[in-house]
Amino acid sequence: MNLAQSPFGIVPVEVAMDQRLTLQQMRVLVALYTFRNRNTEMAHPTREEIRERTGMALHHRQAALHQ
């Protein structure tokens, strides 16, 4: 796992409480928060970096993003 960014992410409690999110969607969202820049609040990970953080295959990750 490439941890060029922080291996931790501050995730809003609403993410954990939102029952509409599937487990796959939550995994991708939490991974995105680990790439968030503390100063700009922006994240620009590559698909490969997201795959490494989530351990999810491309088709699972794309499905989670489009639901």
JOBEL-V202356 format. One record per residue. N is the residue number from 0. PHI is phi in radians with two decimals (* if undefined). OMEGA is omega in whole degrees, 0 to 359 (NA if undefined). Layout:
[[N/PHI/OMEGA] [N/PHI/OMEGA]]
This chain:
[[0/*/177] [1/-1.52/183] [2/-1.95/179] [3/-1.03/174] [4/-1.62/180] [5/-1.12/176] [6/-1.34/180] [7/-2.03/176] [8/-2.38/175] [9/-1.53/185] [10/-1.98/179] [11/-1.03/180] [12/-1.04/180] [13/-1.08/178] [14/-1.10/180] [15/-1.18/184] [16/-1.54/184] [17/-1.35/183] [18/-1.31/177] [19/-1.33/183] [20/-1.36/174] [21/-1.39/178] [22/-1.05/180] [23/-1.12/178] [24/-1.09/180] [25/-1.14/179] [26/-1.08/179] [27/-1.15/181] [28/-1.10/178] [29/-1.11/177] [30/-1.04/179] [31/-1.06/178] [32/-1.12/179] [33/-1.26/178] [34/-1.67/185] [35/-1.11/176] [36/-1.36/184] [37/-1.12/182] [38/-1.50/185] [39/-1.73/183] [40/1.12/181] [41/-1.96/177] [42/-2.34/180] [43/-2.37/179] [44/-1.31/174] [45/-1.42/176] [46/-1.06/179] [47/-1.12/179] [48/-1.12/177] [49/-1.14/179] [50/-1.05/179] [51/-1.11/182] [52/-1.26/184] [53/-1.64/186] [54/1.26/183] [55/-1.67/175] [56/-1.18/183] [57/-0.94/184] [58/-1.15/177] [59/-1.22/181] [60/-1.16/179] [61/-1.13/178] [62/-1.10/180] [63/-1.14/181] [64/-1.29/186] [65/-1.76/180] [66/-1.46/NA]]
